[in-house]
Amino acid sequence: MKKSIILLIILITSVSCKHKQETKVAEKEVSISEKIAKANGFENWKNVAQINFTFNVDKDTTHFERSWSWKPKTGDVTLISGKDTISYNRKSVDSISLKADKSFINDKFWLLAPFQLVWDSGATISEPITEEAPISKTQLNKITLTYPNEGGYTPGDAYDFYFGDDFIVKEWIFRRGNAKEPTMMTSWENYQDFNGVKIALEHKKPEENWKLYFTAVEVKMN
């Protein structure tokens, strides 16, 4: 009887240790991309029924804007730009809606780039390093997202994400065609929470009178 109790204690201890080890392995398997997405509320995205936003760019004295309504679950998209309104479904993009869809992909990428790190499974993501950020000149973590040379609207492009220890993106660099020199670099500012989805509403270029920003943002949940 005594031997049976001892064996049972050993078995329970062994199972407990194994479970703890498996838990630690599972925690280690969470990628940097997933941590960045999670820091921006990715776990709440599954409940998003509709998202509305206006994409704005101010440069010197000029202003440009276009507004979007997107239902992620159905793929329905509506664009309002000037006097034009175009509605289409992303599952059946045709020659008429192609230009609108290219604009949508661009504007959505700016809005939800932390989530694109998880969504864009065909892209490659580098191992994280720490280096001086291009705008703030502070030490930040960095990963690079690179798209394949074929397929999509922007084949071969690369994005360097600079983020803090909280996994919130602070600034980034866009490099067209994975060129060595930056094509564009901007800050990530004015984060706000929309039903658990965190969005940086403002992006500015250093030493330029240029700002890309979002207004009329609505995140509607199921």
ABEGO torsion letter per residue (X at the ends): XAAAAAAAAAAAAAAAAAAAAAAAAAAAABBAAAAAAAAAGAAAAAABABBBBBBBBBBEABBBBBBBBBBAAAGBBBBBBEABBBBBBAABBBAAAAAAAAAAAAAAAAAAAAAAAAABAABBBBBBBBBBBAAAGBBBBBBBBBBBABEEABBGBBBBBBBBAAGBBABBBBBBGGBABBABBBBBBGBBBBGGBBBBABBBBBGBBBBBBBBGBBBBBX
